[in-house]
């Protein structure tokens, strides 16, 4: 659910995300998690030329895929830089500019809580449910008319932050009301 008067892209006819590509340390473990735990069908596998590695695609619904590269010489990720160090409710959300912070999968609102319980039953550590709203903290303990999305977070075996989310109301013009920050607003850490 976004809004009834969909904003129109006047430049390109985009149909959503074709795929998002992440990097895996262990492709078999990635298959076990994304197909085995999350139920996403593995739909395409590629062996990259010249021993560069592999590229596998999982169907995550709605014509979208999540893909993984496996590179034999990929460096290990650095939590807090290449991805958040933990889940948001544990106090961590920051990752480096240009990094992939998290992937949110849309799930039906009617099955949202059921899906959280199913992941817990499969041994996946999940965050509490977050009711995202426009309050100062950005979340509410209770579901109310100002909540625009409900979500919970979990991590894959490589530490990639994942989220199951469901929209709870339609967006209006009032939902776009903040001035964008610029590079001048950043307080980037000093480089060594």
Secondary structure, DSSP 8 states (H G I E B T S, - for coil): ---SS----SS----S-SEEEEE-S-HHHHHIIIIIIT---EEEEEEEGGGTEEEEEEEEETTEEEEEEE-TT-----BTTTB-SS-GGGT-----TTS---EEEE--GGGHHHHHHHHHHTT------EEE-SSSSSEESS--TT--EEEEEEE-TT--EEEEEEE-S---GGG-------GGG-------
